[in-house]
């Protein structure tokens, strides 16, 4: 019996890998890293001989007992396209292969955010986007706590063209465009990012052991049982809540979306705004909104509603015709519809808004318009509203995919054989609840990724968090500022760089649209760190030290470029100092050469200084003359 089982096991193994199989990354149109040896790997039958033919040369290996094999190609110069043939009991031909620079692009939603989300802002750029030498591999959003995966479930290499550009990471694409324009080498982007993910979800099982709290959480989810139970419960709770709201909503029952509805007695609120400021207060549930729009000389060939952002979900109707819906709060609402839905005279726009927790309504300082061809009608101002159904808040789900280690196992581990030039990292928004630990998390992450790739200290370039949320008029503590400081501290790790974006955010949007300048500033860091441009100014001023002189602090900076400057004002703003009591107050500041002197007449012995220390420090205006902003910082007197 034992011999039979061994025979069956061997037969199964042989059948599983009776032909060579390649990982998803090793495929047509791939970009391989230039100037270093690169691995080509896959699976075959145990002890099967595998041959690789490339550029008139042949390379051979034999699969292991487990069916694994690796062939290492010698260093190649940038160029292509090439073909590659792999042969064993079967043959695979890979086409349109380029050698260039491969960048791993990871983090959360601001890295993941595609060009489609910014298409209105960069319409001309997108219309002209056509470059077969910039390519992206989009890693599927998956997690696995049980083991490090050896392959991806899907994905393919795609070049920049009209059909593909909208799916490229916006930050990564603008970065790649800058690098390509300067060096004219093919650029491969491996887009492995997931919205909302905290740093610990990208740590390996070994790396997370340095953080007992996260390791304990990982152990709870390791076998998958708890996660399955939680997800099933969350799904049922959500399904029951939405079924209840749809079943009980008077607006659905009585068709409040129809054009001829009698809404004479509905109260009025101004849009944009939140109904918590009106009679509904902090109500959760479904609220209906209606606005009458008068049109004349109607000859439009296209029609679109721009409805800013809505918290949380919406369904929109024009004269009773459904024109669009969005299920969560972050995407901008842009609904194109048939202009035949409109008519001369009175038209009714109806919006059903579902708010499942917190404040419901329409995000301020966003556009709200009806656009007919090139003409726009402002929809801000009074709208009628009525409660369709009041609900208890929907409990927040447990986002299992964000738990420690899961994303590393499924979205990073399968990539580690693939040679890269470096990493672009845009993450931190989901880690602001505990900013004090972020520096240690990132030091561990960077070290563990470099160890996994076995390529030494490859460049690791981070995007510092942009300004966000409502500005404050007085100095205050800020988790976002504290996390930016932790990000700045990672620059002590060799071969790291940071793109400062403190001037690129939007107070009312965690996903600011200006991704061009983010990519451009990352490219500057890459030019200096990855491409060895010694004379380039890649960063705005970075705080170095503070020296006490009387009642003043004399601040020194690195990366001053051709000099410090004040932007858009005649005086420096955003500085605050504290004495021994630790209470920060606004400070006066002046530029003296490449230093900044700060003081407050009421503090005789200042010991600490901060700059741009807020969620949204809108008045911070210290730059170098290369027009790059100074990084926010906190510092103390060293003598």
C-alpha positions as CSV (number, residue, x, y, z in Angstrom):
1,X,0.0,0.0,0.0
2,X,2.8,2.4,0.9
3,X,4.4,1.9,-2.5
4,X,1.1,2.5,-4.2
5,X,0.7,5.8,-2.4
6,X,4.2,6.9,-3.3
7,X,3.5,6.1,-6.9
8,X,0.2,8.0,-6.9
9,X,1.9,11.0,-5.2
10,X,4.6,11.0,-7.9
11,X,2.0,10.7,-10.6
12,X,0.1,13.6,-9.3
13,X,3.2,15.8,-9.0
14,X,4.3,14.8,-12.5
15,X,0.8,15.5,-13.9
16,X,0.7,18.9,-12.1
17,X,3.9,20.0,-13.7
18,X,4.1,17.9,-16.8
19,X,4.7,21.0,-18.8
20,X,6.7,24.1,-17.8
21,X,4.6,26.9,-16.4
22,X,5.5,30.5,-15.9
23,X,4.5,33.1,-13.3
24,X,2.2,35.9,-14.4
25,X,5.0,38.4,-14.3
26,X,7.0,36.5,-16.8
27,X,4.9,37.1,-19.9
28,X,4.5,38.9,-23.2
29,X,5.4,42.6,-23.1
30,X,7.3,42.4,-19.8
31,X,9.9,44.9,-18.9
32,X,13.0,43.3,-17.4
33,X,15.6,45.3,-15.3
34,X,18.6,46.4,-17.3
35,X,22.2,46.3,-16.2
36,X,21.9,43.5,-13.6
37,X,21.4,39.7,-13.8
38,X,17.7,38.9,-13.9
39,X,15.9,35.7,-12.9
40,X,13.5,33.8,-15.2
41,X,11.7,31.2,-13.2
42,X,8.7,28.8,-13.2
43,X,7.6,25.3,-12.6
44,X,8.0,21.9,-14.4
45,X,8.0,18.2,-13.7
46,X,10.5,17.1,-11.1
47,X,14.0,16.9,-12.6
48,X,12.8,18.1,-16.0
49,X,15.3,19.8,-18.1
50,X,14.4,23.4,-19.1
51,X,16.1,25.4,-21.8
52,X,15.8,29.1,-22.4
53,X,16.7,30.7,-25.7
54,X,17.4,34.4,-25.8
55,X,19.3,36.7,-28.1
56,X,21.0,33.7,-30.0
57,X,22.1,32.2,-26.7
58,X,20.9,29.1,-24.8
59,X,20.6,28.7,-21.0
60,X,19.8,25.4,-19.4
61,X,18.7,24.2,-16.0
62,X,17.0,21.2,-14.3
63,X,13.9,21.5,-12.2
64,X,14.2,20.5,-8.6
65,X,12.3,17.6,-6.9
66,X,9.6,20.2,-6.1
67,X,9.3,21.2,-9.8
68,X,10.9,24.7,-9.2
69,X,13.5,26.1,-11.6
70,X,15.3,29.4,-12.1
71,X,17.5,30.6,-14.9
72,X,19.6,33.7,-14.4
73,X,20.2,35.8,-17.5
74,X,23.4,37.9,-17.6
75,X,23.1,41.7,-17.4
76,X,21.6,43.3,-20.5
77,X,21.6,46.9,-21.8
78,X,18.3,48.8,-22.2
79,X,16.5,48.0,-25.4
80,X,14.2,45.6,-27.2
81,X,11.8,44.3,-28.2
82,X,13.1,40.8,-27.8
83,X,11.7,37.3,-27.9
84,X,12.4,34.5,-25.5
85,X,11.6,30.8,-25.9
86,X,11.4,28.3,-23.0
87,X,11.4,24.7,-23.8
88,X,10.9,21.4,-22.0
89,X,8.2,18.9,-22.8
90,X,6.4,22.0,-24.1
91,X,7.5,25.3,-25.5
92,X,6.5,28.8,-24.6
93,X,7.4,31.9,-26.7
94,X,7.4,35.3,-25.0
95,X,7.2,38.3,-27.3
96,X,7.8,42.0,-27.1
97,X,10.2,42.0,-24.2
98,X,12.0,45.2,-23.2
99,X,14.9,45.8,-20.9
100,X,14.8,49.0,-18.9
101,X,14.0,50.1,-15.4
102,X,11.4,48.4,-13.3
103,X,9.7,50.3,-10.4
104,X,7.5,48.6,-7.7
105,X,4.7,51.0,-6.9
106,X,3.0,50.3,-3.6
107,X,1.0,51.7,-0.7
108,X,-2.6,52.6,-0.5
109,X,-5.3,54.5,-2.5
110,X,-3.3,57.5,-3.5
111,X,-0.8,55.2,-5.2
112,X,-3.6,53.0,-6.5
113,X,-5.7,55.9,-7.8
114,X,-5.9,55.5,-11.6
115,X,-5.7,58.0,-14.4
116,X,-9.4,57.5,-14.9
117,X,-10.0,59.4,-11.7
118,X,-8.0,62.4,-12.9
119,X,-9.1,62.4,-16.6
120,X,-10.8,65.7,-16.5
121,X,-7.8,67.4,-14.9
122,X,-5.4,65.9,-17.4
123,X,-7.5,65.5,-20.5
124,X,-4.9,66.8,-22.9
125,X,-2.2,64.6,-21.4
126,X,-4.4,61.5,-21.6
127,X,-5.4,62.3,-25.2
128,X,-1.8,62.2,-26.3
129,X,-0.7,59.3,-24.1
130,X,0.9,56.7,-26.4
131,X,4.2,55.2,-25.4
132,X,4.9,51.5,-26.0
133,X,8.0,51.8,-23.7
134,X,6.1,52.6,-20.6
135,X,4.3,49.6,-19.3
136,X,2.3,48.6,-16.2
137,X,1.6,45.3,-14.5
138,X,-1.5,45.6,-12.2
139,X,-1.3,43.2,-9.3
140,X,-4.7,41.9,-8.3
141,X,-6.0,43.1,-4.9
142,X,-5.8,39.9,-2.8
143,X,-4.6,38.8,0.7
144,X,-3.5,35.5,2.2
145,X,-2.6,34.9,5.8
146,X,-1.7,31.2,5.5
147,X,1.4,31.4,3.3
148,X,3.6,33.5,1.0
149,X,2.1,33.1,-2.5
150,X,4.4,32.1,-5.3
151,X,2.3,33.5,-8.1
152,X,-0.5,36.0,-8.8
153,X,-4.1,35.0,-9.8
154,X,-4.2,37.4,-12.7
155,X,-2.4,40.3,-14.4
156,X,-0.6,41.2,-17.6
157,X,1.8,43.7,-18.9
158,X,0.1,46.6,-20.7
159,X,1.7,49.5,-22.6
160,X,0.6,53.1,-22.5
161,X,-2.0,53.7,-25.2
162,X,-5.6,55.0,-25.5
163,X,-7.0,51.7,-24.5
164,X,-4.9,51.2,-21.4
165,X,-3.9,54.6,-20.0
166,X,-6.9,55.1,-17.7
167,X,-6.0,52.0,-15.7
168,X,-2.4,53.2,-15.0
169,X,-1.6,54.5,-11.5
170,X,-1.6,58.3,-12.0
171,X,1.3,58.9,-9.7
172,X,3.3,56.1,-11.3
173,X,2.5,57.2,-14.8
174,X,3.6,60.8,-14.2
175,X,6.7,59.5,-12.5
176,X,7.5,57.2,-15.5
177,X,6.8,59.9,-18.0
178,X,9.4,62.2,-16.3
179,X,12.0,59.4,-16.1
180,X,11.4,58.3,-19.7
181,X,11.7,61.8,-21.0
182,X,15.1,62.3,-19.4
183,X,16.7,58.9,-19.9
184,X,14.8,57.4,-22.8
185,X,14.8,53.9,-21.3
186,X,11.8,51.6,-21.1
187,X,10.0,51.8,-17.8
188,X,8.1,49.0,-16.2
189,X,5.7,49.7,-13.4
190,X,4.5,47.0,-11.0
191,X,1.4,48.5,-9.5
192,X,0.8,46.6,-6.2
193,X,-1.2,48.9,-3.9
194,X,-4.5,48.6,-2.0
195,X,-6.7,51.5,-0.8
196,X,-7.0,51.9,3.0
197,X,-4.1,49.5,3.8
198,X,-2.0,50.3,6.8
199,X,1.8,49.7,6.8
200,X,1.6,46.5,8.9
201,X,-0.4,44.7,6.2
202,X,2.6,44.9,3.9
203,X,5.0,43.3,6.4
204,X,6.1,39.7,6.1
205,X,5.4,37.1,8.8
206,X,9.0,37.3,10.0
207,X,9.1,41.1,9.9
208,X,5.9,41.5,11.9
209,X,7.4,39.6,14.9
210,X,9.1,42.9,15.8
211,X,5.6,44.2,16.7
212,X,4.0,41.9,19.3
213,X,0.6,43.6,18.9
214,X,0.4,43.1,15.2
215,X,2.0,39.6,15.3
216,X,-0.7,38.5,17.8
217,X,-3.4,39.8,15.4
218,X,-1.8,38.1,12.5
219,X,-1.7,34.8,14.4
220,X,-5.5,35.1,15.0
221,X,-6.2,35.3,11.3
222,X,-3.5,32.9,10.1
223,X,-5.7,29.8,9.6
224,X,-8.5,31.8,7.9
225,X,-11.3,30.6,10.1
226,X,-11.8,33.8,12.1
227,X,-11.6,35.9,9.0
228,X,-14.2,33.8,7.2
229,X,-16.5,34.1,10.2
230,X,-16.1,37.8,10.5
231,X,-16.6,38.5,6.8
232,X,-19.7,36.3,6.7
233,X,-21.2,38.2,9.7
234,X,-20.2,41.6,8.2
235,X,-21.8,40.7,4.9
236,X,-25.0,39.7,6.6
237,X,-25.2,42.8,8.7
238,X,-24.6,45.0,5.7
239,X,-27.1,43.1,3.6
240,X,-29.8,43.3,6.3
241,X,-29.1,47.0,6.7
242,X,-29.4,47.9,3.0
243,X,-32.4,45.5,2.6
244,X,-34.1,47.3,5.4
245,X,-33.4,50.8,4.0
246,X,-34.7,49.8,0.6
247,X,-37.8,48.1,2.1
248,X,-38.7,51.0,4.3
249,X,-37.7,54.1,2.2
250,X,-40.9,56.1,1.6
251,X,-39.1,57.8,-1.3
252,X,-38.8,54.5,-3.2
253,X,-42.4,53.5,-2.3
254,X,-43.9,56.8,-3.5
255,X,-41.4,57.4,-6.4
256,X,-39.9,60.7,-5.2
257,X,-37.7,60.5,-8.2
258,X,-40.5,61.3,-10.7
259,X,-40.6,64.7,-12.4
260,X,-44.2,65.7,-11.5
261,X,-44.0,65.0,-7.8
262,X,-45.7,67.5,-5.5
263,X,-42.8,68.6,-3.3
264,X,-44.3,72.0,-2.3
265,X,-44.1,71.3,1.4
266,X,-40.5,69.9,1.4
267,X,-38.1,72.0,3.5
268,X,-35.0,73.6,1.9
269,X,-31.3,73.3,2.6
270,X,-28.3,74.7,0.8
271,X,-26.1,72.4,-1.2
272,X,-23.2,71.8,-0.7
273,X,-23.5,71.1,3.0
274,X,-24.6,68.5,5.5
275,X,-28.1,67.8,6.8
276,X,-26.7,67.6,10.3
277,X,-26.8,71.5,10.1
278,X,-30.5,71.4,9.4
279,X,-33.6,69.9,11.0
280,X,-32.5,66.3,10.3
281,X,-29.4,66.7,12.6
282,X,-27.3,63.5,12.8
283,X,-29.8,61.3,11.0
284,X,-28.6,58.2,9.2
285,X,-30.6,56.6,6.5
286,X,-32.0,57.8,3.1
287,X,-32.6,61.4,2.3
288,X,-34.1,62.6,-1.0
289,X,-33.1,65.9,-2.6
290,X,-34.8,67.7,-5.5
291,X,-34.0,70.8,-7.5
292,X,-35.9,72.5,-10.3
293,X,-33.8,73.8,-13.3
294,X,-35.3,75.9,-16.0
295,X,-33.9,75.5,-19.5
296,X,-34.5,77.4,-22.7
297,X,-33.1,77.1,-26.3
298,X,-32.3,73.5,-25.5
299,X,-30.0,72.2,-28.3
300,X,-27.3,70.3,-26.4
301,X,-25.7,67.2,-27.9
302,X,-24.2,66.1,-24.6
303,X,-25.2,66.4,-21.0
304,X,-23.4,65.7,-17.7
305,X,-24.1,66.2,-14.0
306,X,-21.1,67.1,-11.8
307,X,-22.1,66.5,-8.2
308,X,-18.9,66.9,-6.3
309,X,-18.7,64.2,-3.7
310,X,-21.6,62.8,-1.7
311,X,-21.5,61.1,1.7
312,X,-22.0,58.1,1.4
313,X,-23.9,56.8,-1.6
314,X,-26.2,58.3,-4.2
315,X,-28.6,57.5,-7.0
316,X,-29.4,60.3,-9.4
317,X,-32.4,61.0,-11.6
318,X,-33.2,63.6,-14.3
319,X,-36.9,64.1,-15.0
320,X,-37.5,60.6,-13.5
321,X,-34.8,58.9,-15.6
322,X,-32.1,57.2,-13.7
323,X,-28.7,58.6,-14.8
324,X,-26.1,57.1,-12.4
325,X,-25.1,55.8,-8.9
326,X,-22.1,55.6,-6.7
327,X,-21.9,53.3,-3.8
328,X,-19.3,54.9,-1.5
329,X,-18.1,58.4,-0.6
330,X,-14.7,58.9,-2.2
331,X,-15.2,59.0,-6.0
332,X,-16.2,62.3,-7.7
333,X,-19.7,62.1,-9.0
334,X,-19.8,62.6,-12.8
335,X,-22.8,61.3,-14.6
336,X,-23.2,61.6,-18.4
337,X,-26.7,61.1,-19.7
338,X,-28.8,61.4,-22.8
339,X,-29.8,65.1,-23.3
340,X,-33.2,63.8,-24.5
341,X,-34.0,63.4,-20.8
342,X,-34.1,67.2,-20.7
343,X,-36.9,69.5,-22.0
344,X,-37.6,73.1,-22.5
345,X,-38.8,74.8,-19.3
346,X,-38.9,73.1,-16.0
347,X,-36.7,70.1,-15.3
348,X,-36.3,68.1,-12.0
349,X,-33.1,66.7,-10.7
350,X,-33.6,64.2,-7.9
351,X,-30.9,62.6,-5.7
352,X,-31.4,59.8,-3.2
353,X,-28.6,59.9,-0.7
354,X,-27.8,57.0,1.6
355,X,-25.7,57.8,4.7
356,X,-24.8,54.8,6.8
357,X,-22.9,56.6,9.6
358,X,-21.5,60.0,10.6
359,X,-22.6,63.2,8.7
360,X,-24.5,62.8,5.5
361,X,-24.6,65.3,2.7
362,X,-22.6,67.0,0.0
363,X,-18.9,67.8,0.4
364,X,-18.2,71.5,0.3
365,X,-15.8,73.3,-2.1
366,X,-16.5,70.9,-4.9
367,X,-18.2,71.6,-8.2
368,X,-22.0,71.0,-8.6
369,X,-23.0,71.7,-12.1
370,X,-25.2,70.6,-15.0
371,X,-23.1,70.8,-18.1
372,X,-24.7,71.0,-21.6
373,X,-22.1,70.8,-24.3
374,X,-19.7,73.6,-23.1
375,X,-22.2,75.5,-21.1
376,X,-22.6,75.0,-17.4
377,X,-25.4,75.7,-14.9
378,X,-24.5,76.1,-11.3
379,X,-26.5,73.8,-9.1
380,X,-25.3,75.1,-5.8
381,X,-27.8,76.8,-3.5
382,X,-31.3,75.8,-2.3
383,X,-32.5,72.2,-2.8
384,X,-35.6,70.7,-1.3
385,X,-35.1,67.6,0.8
386,X,-37.1,65.0,2.7
387,X,-36.3,62.0,4.9
388,X,-37.1,58.7,3.2
389,X,-36.2,56.5,6.2
390,X,-34.2,56.9,9.4
391,X,-31.9,54.0,10.3
392,X,-29.5,53.2,13.1
393,X,-25.9,53.6,12.0
394,X,-24.5,50.7,10.1
395,X,-21.7,49.1,12.1
396,X,-18.3,49.5,10.6
397,X,-17.0,46.3,8.9
398,X,-13.8,44.6,9.9
399,X,-11.5,45.0,6.9
400,X,-9.8,41.6,7.0
401,X,-7.7,42.4,4.0
402,X,-5.9,45.1,6.0
403,X,-4.8,42.8,8.8
404,X,-1.0,42.3,9.2
405,X,0.9,40.2,6.7
406,X,-2.0,39.4,4.4
407,X,-1.1,41.8,1.6
408,X,2.6,41.0,1.8
409,X,1.9,37.3,1.3
410,X,-0.4,37.8,-1.7
411,X,0.8,41.0,-3.4
412,X,4.5,41.3,-2.6
413,X,5.9,37.8,-2.0
414,X,5.1,36.7,-5.6
415,X,7.2,39.6,-7.0
416,X,10.4,39.1,-5.1
417,X,12.2,37.1,-7.8
418,X,11.6,39.9,-10.3
419,X,14.5,42.3,-10.4
420,X,13.6,46.0,-9.9
421,X,15.3,49.4,-9.9
422,X,13.5,50.5,-6.8
423,X,10.3,51.2,-5.0
424,X,7.8,54.1,-4.9
425,X,5.7,54.2,-1.7
426,X,2.7,56.3,-1.1
427,X,1.0,55.3,2.1
428,X,0.4,56.7,5.6
429,X,-3.2,58.0,5.7
430,X,-4.4,54.8,7.3
431,X,-1.5,54.8,9.8
432,X,-2.2,58.2,11.4
433,X,-4.1,56.8,14.3
434,X,-0.8,55.7,15.8
435,X,1.9,57.9,14.2
436,X,4.5,57.2,16.9
437,X,5.1,53.7,15.6
438,X,5.3,54.5,11.9
439,X,9.0,55.1,11.7
440,X,9.8,51.7,13.2
441,X,7.2,50.0,10.9
442,X,8.8,51.6,7.8
443,X,12.3,50.8,8.8
444,X,11.3,47.2,9.2
445,X,9.3,47.1,6.0
446,X,12.1,48.6,3.9
447,X,14.7,46.3,5.5
448,X,12.6,43.2,5.0
449,X,11.7,44.0,1.4
450,X,15.3,44.6,0.5
451,X,16.2,41.3,2.2
452,X,13.5,39.5,0.2
453,X,14.7,40.9,-3.2
454,X,18.4,40.3,-2.4
455,X,19.4,43.3,-4.4
456,X,21.1,45.3,-1.6
457,X,19.8,48.7,-0.6
458,X,17.7,49.5,-3.7
459,X,16.2,53.0,-3.8
460,X,13.0,53.3,-1.7
461,X,11.2,56.6,-2.4
462,X,8.2,57.7,-0.3
463,X,5.6,60.4,-0.7
464,X,5.0,62.4,2.5
465,X,1.4,63.0,3.3
466,X,-0.3,65.9,1.7
467,X,-2.3,68.6,3.5
468,X,-5.8,67.5,4.4
469,X,-8.9,68.4,6.5
470,X,-10.0,71.8,7.8
471,X,-7.2,74.2,8.7
472,X,-6.9,75.4,12.3
473,X,-6.1,79.0,13.4
474,X,-4.0,78.1,16.5
475,X,-1.1,75.7,17.1
476,X,-2.3,72.3,18.0
477,X,-1.3,68.6,18.1
478,X,-1.8,66.7,14.8
479,X,-1.4,63.0,14.1
480,X,-1.0,63.8,10.4
481,X,1.9,66.2,11.2
482,X,3.4,63.6,13.6
483,X,3.3,61.0,10.9
484,X,5.0,63.3,8.4
485,X,7.8,63.7,10.9
486,X,8.1,59.9,11.1
487,X,8.3,59.9,7.3
488,X,11.0,62.5,7.3
489,X,12.9,60.4,9.9
490,X,13.0,57.5,7.4
491,X,15.5,59.5,5.4
492,X,18.1,58.3,7.9
493,X,17.8,54.9,6.2
494,X,20.4,54.6,3.4
495,X,19.2,55.1,-0.2
496,X,15.8,56.6,0.7
497,X,14.2,59.7,-0.6
498,X,11.0,61.7,0.1
499,X,8.7,63.7,-2.1
500,X,7.1,66.5,0.0
501,X,3.5,67.2,-1.0
502,X,2.4,69.6,1.8
503,X,1.2,72.1,-0.9
504,X,-0.6,69.6,-3.2
505,X,-3.5,68.4,-1.0
506,X,-7.2,69.4,-0.8
507,X,-8.8,70.1,2.6
508,X,-11.9,68.2,1.6
509,X,-10.5,65.3,-0.3
510,X,-8.1,62.6,1.0
511,X,-7.4,61.8,-2.7
512,X,-6.2,65.2,-4.1
513,X,-6.2,65.4,-7.9
514,X,-2.8,66.8,-8.5
515,X,-0.9,63.6,-9.2
516,X,1.4,65.2,-11.8
517,X,3.5,67.1,-9.3
518,X,3.6,64.1,-7.0
519,X,5.1,62.0,-9.8
520,X,7.4,64.8,-10.9
521,X,8.8,65.2,-7.3
522,X,9.3,61.4,-7.0
523,X,11.1,61.5,-10.3
524,X,13.5,64.2,-8.9
525,X,14.3,61.9,-6.0
526,X,14.9,59.0,-8.4
527,X,17.2,61.1,-10.6
528,X,19.3,61.9,-7.5
529,X,19.2,58.6,-5.7
530,X,18.7,55.9,-8.4
531,X,20.3,57.6,-11.3
532,X,23.2,59.4,-9.6
533,X,22.5,63.0,-10.7
534,X,24.8,64.7,-8.2
535,X,24.0,68.3,-9.0
536,X,20.2,68.0,-9.1
537,X,18.0,69.7,-6.4
538,X,15.6,66.9,-5.6
539,X,13.9,68.2,-2.5
540,X,12.7,71.3,-0.7
541,X,14.5,72.4,2.5
542,X,14.9,69.7,5.1
543,X,15.4,70.8,8.8
544,X,18.8,69.9,10.1
545,X,19.3,71.6,13.4
546,X,18.3,74.5,15.7
547,X,20.8,76.7,17.6
548,X,19.7,79.1,20.4
549,X,20.8,82.7,20.2
550,X,19.2,85.0,22.8
551,X,15.5,84.6,22.5
552,X,15.8,83.3,18.9
553,X,16.3,79.9,17.3
554,X,18.6,79.8,14.3
555,X,17.5,77.0,12.0
556,X,19.7,75.2,9.5
557,X,18.6,73.2,6.6
558,X,19.8,70.8,4.0
559,X,18.5,70.9,0.4
560,X,18.4,74.7,0.2
561,X,19.2,74.6,-3.5
562,X,20.1,78.0,-4.9
563,X,18.6,79.6,-1.8
564,X,15.6,79.9,0.5
565,X,12.6,81.9,-0.5
566,X,9.1,82.9,0.7
567,X,6.3,81.9,-1.6
568,X,3.2,84.0,-2.2
569,X,3.7,86.4,0.7
570,X,6.0,89.0,2.1
571,X,6.6,87.1,5.3
572,X,7.3,83.6,6.5
573,X,4.4,81.7,8.0
574,X,3.8,78.4,9.6
575,X,6.5,78.5,12.4
576,X,5.8,78.0,16.0
577,X,8.0,77.7,19.1
578,X,7.8,76.5,22.7
579,X,9.6,77.1,25.9
580,X,10.3,74.6,28.6
581,X,6.6,74.2,29.3
582,X,6.1,72.6,25.9
583,X,3.3,75.0,24.9
584,X,3.7,76.0,21.2
585,X,2.7,79.5,20.0
586,X,3.1,81.2,16.6
587,X,6.5,82.6,15.9
588,X,7.9,85.3,13.7
589,X,10.4,84.1,11.2
590,X,12.9,85.7,8.7
591,X,15.3,84.2,6.2
592,X,19.0,85.0,6.9
593,X,21.1,83.6,4.1
594,X,20.3,79.8,4.1
595,X,19.1,79.9,7.6
596,X,15.8,80.9,9.2
597,X,15.6,82.9,12.5
598,X,12.4,82.3,14.6
599,X,11.2,84.0,17.8
600,X,8.3,85.1,19.9
601,X,8.7,88.1,22.1
602,X,6.9,86.3,25.0
603,X,9.3,83.3,25.1
604,X,12.6,84.2,26.4
605,X,14.2,80.7,26.3
606,X,12.7,78.8,23.3
607,X,13.7,75.1,23.2
608,X,11.5,73.6,20.5
609,X,10.4,74.6,17.0
610,X,7.8,73.3,14.6
611,X,6.9,74.2,11.0
612,X,3.8,73.3,9.1
613,X,2.7,71.3,12.1
614,X,-1.0,70.7,11.3
615,X,-3.3,68.4,9.4
616,X,-3.6,71.2,6.8
617,X,-1.0,73.9,7.3
618,X,-2.3,76.2,4.6
619,X,0.0,79.1,5.4
620,X,3.3,77.2,5.3
621,X,5.3,79.0,2.7
622,X,9.1,78.2,3.0
623,X,10.5,77.0,-0.3
624,X,13.8,76.9,-2.0
625,X,14.3,78.8,-5.2
626,X,13.7,75.6,-7.2
627,X,10.1,76.0,-6.1
628,X,10.1,72.9,-3.8
629,X,8.4,73.2,-0.4
630,X,10.1,72.7,2.9
631,X,9.2,69.6,4.7
632,X,7.1,70.0,7.9
633,X,9.2,69.2,11.0
634,X,9.6,69.4,14.7
635,X,13.0,70.1,16.2
636,X,14.7,70.9,19.4
637,X,17.7,73.1,20.4
638,X,21.0,71.1,20.3
639,X,23.0,73.7,22.3
